[in-house]
């Protein structure tokens, strides 16, 4: 059983992005606000493979879904 905590920082690491608290905050500040009408996995700020990971994580209601939802929310506000 996978007991790994899927935090926002871990999501950034999984996406191959800088994942310290400051780097995550900088990324979000740099790219927000994003259109509410576009799913996070369609945003041009991500690579093709990152978009695929985000889409699969949400569609499969994977362990990453909560962290992906958090990222989406932070990018919109």
N, C-alpha and C positions, 0 to 999 in steps of 0.2 A: 504494500500500500504506500502510495506517495504521500508523504506528510509535509512536503516542501510548501512553505508559505509563498504565495504568489503576490508579492507586493508590487507597487508601481516601480520601485527601483529594480526589482528582479525582472519585470517586464521589459524595461529599457535594456537591461543586460541581454535578455533573450533576443531582443531586436537588434542587438549589436550597436546600441547607442550608449554614450557616456551615461553612467548610472548613479553617480553620487547625488546626494540630495540637492546640492547647488546646481549640478549639471541638468538634472531633471527639471528643476524650477526654471533655469535659464531657457531650456528647450521650449517649455510651455509658454513662458513669457514672450519668447521670440515669435511664436507661431499663432498665438491667439489674437483675436477671436477667429474661429473658423465658422463657416456657414452651418447653421443648425440643420439645414436640409440635407447635408451630405454625411453619410456614415463615415466613421473614423477610418475605415479601411479603404475609402475612396479618396482620401486627402492626398494632395500632391507632395506633402512633406515627407512621405514615406516611400521607400523603394518598392518595387514590385513584390519581392519576397516578403518584406515587412507587411505589406497590404494583405498578402495571402495569409500570413500568420494571424493577423488581427481578424480577418474575416472568418477564418476557420475557428478561431478561439471563441468568437461570438455565436456563430451558427451552430456549433456543436455544444454550446453551453459548457465549454471546457473549463478546467480549473482556472484558466487565465481570464475568463469572462468578467469577473469582478474588477480586476485591475484594468482591463481594457475599457470597461464602462467608466471607471474613475478617470482614466486618461481622457476619454472623450468629453466627459463633463468639465474637466479642468481646461481643456482647450476651447470650450465654448463660453466660458465666463471670464 
